[in-house]
């Protein structure tokens, strides 16, 4: 076993505990997804959905449902087939900066489900 790898993984878990202490409404076990939701909700002033919500991650102030998808590299974005109102796709870079790739009606890209990357212009 490589001790450096073990130490780095230990630090990831330690940081997860610190993140949970700062923002306990997230588990931080899915770092990319949780950070993407956190960033998106703060940036767009959304309301975080209850943790048992199946098809959406947040709502707008006027009640529209939002599915949030985050990715770091690649263009293979998996999303849930659902009747959400809006889809928000953000790219998270290695330095934790984020870029909104798509934030619009879900129905506009739904017909292109097999090629979501092309549908949102990636």
Secondary structure, 3 states (H helix, E strand, C coil): CCHHHHHHHHHHHHHHHHHHHHCCCCCCCCHHHHHHHHHHHHHCCCEECCCCCCCCCEECCCCCEEEEEEECCCCCCCCCCCCCCEEEEEEECCCCCEEEEEEEEHHHHHCCHHHHHHHCCC
